[in-house]
Amino acid sequence: MAIIIKMSNKYDVITFGSASRDIFLSAEQFPVGDFKKDNIKKAILLPFGHKIEIKEIHFYSGGGGTNTAATFSAQELKTAYCGVVGKGIEGEAILIELKEKGIESFIFKTDKKPTNVSVIFSTPKDRTILVYKGASEILNISPFLSKIKETKWLYLAPFSNKNQLMLKKLIDFAKNNKIKIMANPSYSQLNLPLKTLSPILQKIDILLLNQEEAQTLIKNYLLKEEELIKEIKKFFQGILILTNGENKVLVSDESFLYSALPIKEKVLDKTGAGDAFGAGFLSGYIKSGGDIVFSIQMAVANSASCIKKWGAKQGILKNGQKFKKVKVVKKEW
């Protein structure tokens, strides 16, 4: 396994998470049928022996690690990405794109597995994603720990199932080196026993969850937004962000609860909207010196801008680009 390391003196943010090749197959409507399993009512049907005409096809890079790095770099924050790609054209394309976007790389290139690939079946109303978790599952951070001490922030995007225990190692390393942390844990991490997870999360500065992830964390699938925040706040003292699709965003710090509604935009592609939100929040937080209201406004605007174009990186806001600032309601907690 070869290692590519490009050094720099100081970073604002280093991101961890997957890097993937995303293939978008767009049609006005794929065949749909009934699917009664896991609370899913409808499913795309791909009949054996038939051809289904595709309206458009698009190729972009994706993955939580590179998606979030793209926003930080677009906001002219000094950014690096740490992850794994396979040897081959897909991995090379990701490396080239990172360089073009001004993102420095701590990269494993492996011949053990190909680069991650996602195939997205997209219609104007919804989408289905086929995911191949390849090279990202064999990330080993140990060779890089001494290389990332000079960053101010780590952004931890979701890790794959096989890397779930890496969260603790990274967080302990960051705290020992006085590096701040924003994390968006994966379902596999959140499914760990709360007794195991709670002391890890207590070391995080900013925690991003959607409603289903929050319910998974506390093992209660009936509680709604503010109730979930109250339960999580019993063991987590940092800034907690709770999203819920097209519903309002809630953010809680030690003293206040903030809420805002998303910007309504015509959706072309939702891929990467969550990554754009998380990276938008931290970009705003860094650039404003910790102003949560501005951070929410940038997060919402970046996510809304992302969904107007194909792929997770094409529509994100650039530094200095004007954006609509949503109304943020603030109340004592």
Buried (B, 14 or more C-beta within 10 A) or exposed (E): EEEEEEEEEEBBBBBBBBBBBBBBBBBEEBEEEEEEEEEEEEBBEEEEEEEEEEEEEBEBBBBBBBBBBBBBBBBBBBBBBBBBBBBBEBBBBBBEBBEEBBBBBBBBBBEEBBBBBBBBBBBEEEBBEEEBBBBBBBBEBEEBBEBBEBBBBBBBBBBBEEBBEBBBBBBEBBBEBEBBBBBBBBEBBBBBEEEEBBEBBBBBBBBBBBBEBBBBBBEEEEBEBBEBBEBBBEBBEBBBBBBBEEEBBBBBBEEEBBBBBBBEBEBBBBBBBBBBBBBBBBBBBBBBEEEBBBBBBBBBBBBBBBBEBBBBBBBBBEEEEEBEBBEBEBEEB
